Amino acid sequence: MRFTNLNAILDMKKGKLVMITGCSRGLGRAMTESFIERGDTVVGCARNEKVIGELNAAFGSGPHYFQATDVAVDAQVESFCHMVLGKLGPPDLLINAAALVNANAKLWEVSEKEFSDVIDVNLKGTANLIRHITPAMIDRGSGIIVNFSSYWGRSTSPDVAPYCATKWGVEGLTNALSQELPPGLAAVAFNPGIIDTAMLRSCFGEGAGSYGTPEEWAKAAVPWLANLGPSDNGASVTCPGQ
Ligand SMILES: NC(=O)c1ccc[n+]([C@@H]2O[C@H](COP(=O)([O-])OP(=O)(O)OC[C@H]3O[C@@H](n4cnc5c(N)ncnc54)[C@H](OP(=O)(O)O)[C@@H]3O)[C@@H](O)[C@H]2O)c1
């Protein structure tokens, strides 16, 4: 969808406005489809241009909108957020789900580049969205920010030290943010549980197949996320049922 088409769909916006990073696959994709099914409006981003094109083809004739964006690149995040804020206003729910995991390896075997990539996406990417969206939420007086954490944001395992560092960082960042937000807003650190996605396959190999699918997970997770409110500010939670 082109920027200009968004004017035409403004009046079609319905339900909550939900902004999801990492919408191209896994949990972000399952949440996208599930929020849309509920009747909410979803704007999403990920890097994969082909999938973003497919999402716009499938849903873009409604009020939904998807844009190819690398969350680690602040200028791309600014462009995505500027467009959404200008045309649809601040999201009711910002879900920072985009993330990378390092290939299983001892910390001393992880290259500087791979370590930086994990930090840039999981931590700086999350902060980039918050930088460009929170002021508009504050102006309106409402908005919920959900930052995806992990069991590995509260415990550790070998071979995923860079990922653990970022998810412990997400917990700290979210808690500090919650102390900065004015009444009406909330920041929540959300551990989705363990779900069979490409990321889990990278960590667990075929063993990931013994866990539930993103679609099954979204059936419980999405209504729960949709019910978050200002009183949840500062919560560090695990998805119900996980
Ligand atoms: N699956 C689990 O068991 C589990 C457990 C604990 C926590 N989590 C967390 O849940 C979230 C979703 O994970 P998942 O399992 O669904 O992973 P996934 O299947 O690997 O999906 C990751 C998503 O993030 C996007 N992404 C990665 N780098 C990006 C970038 N630079 N800019 C924009 N988007 C980017 C990917 O899209 P592109 O490649 O198209 O950019 C993809 O849509 C993550 O925060 C993860 O840490 C998952």
The ligand as an ORCA input file, in Angstrom:
! r2SCAN-3c Opt
* xyz 0 1
  N       9.099    -18.260     20.448
  C       9.352    -18.312     21.743
  O       9.291    -19.378     22.386
  C       9.710    -17.060     22.499
  C      10.051    -17.195     23.851
  C      10.358    -16.057     24.568
  C      10.324    -14.806     23.961
  N      10.005    -14.708     22.643
  C       9.979    -13.377     22.066
  O       8.810    -13.227     21.275
  C       9.068    -12.300     20.201
  C       8.693    -12.956     18.876
  O       9.561    -14.073     18.695
  P       9.265    -15.245     17.638
  O       9.517    -16.514     18.344
  O       7.974    -14.995     16.972
  O      10.491    -15.005     16.631
  P      10.599    -15.145     15.035
  O       9.665    -16.180     14.547
  O      12.044    -15.289     14.765
  O      10.065    -13.727     14.521
  C      10.813    -12.564     14.790
  C      10.152    -11.395     14.109
  O      10.972    -10.235     14.366
  C      11.180     -9.576     13.133
  N      12.464     -8.879     13.140
  C      13.692     -9.375     13.396
  N      14.609     -8.424     13.246
  C      13.948     -7.289     12.880
  C      14.342     -5.976     12.577
  N      15.636     -5.601     12.587
  N      13.386     -5.063     12.253
  C      12.083     -5.418     12.223
  N      11.646     -6.649     12.499
  C      12.584     -7.575     12.826
  C      11.161    -10.686     12.081
  O      10.817    -10.169     10.818
  P      11.851     -9.867      9.613
  O      12.862    -10.970      9.606
  O      10.939     -9.836      8.424
  O      12.428     -8.536      9.933
  C      10.031    -11.546     12.615
  O       8.793    -11.043     12.177
  C      10.546    -11.940     20.325
  O      10.663    -10.737     21.053
  C      11.133    -13.091     21.122
  O      12.300    -12.714     21.796
  C       9.704    -15.809     21.885
*
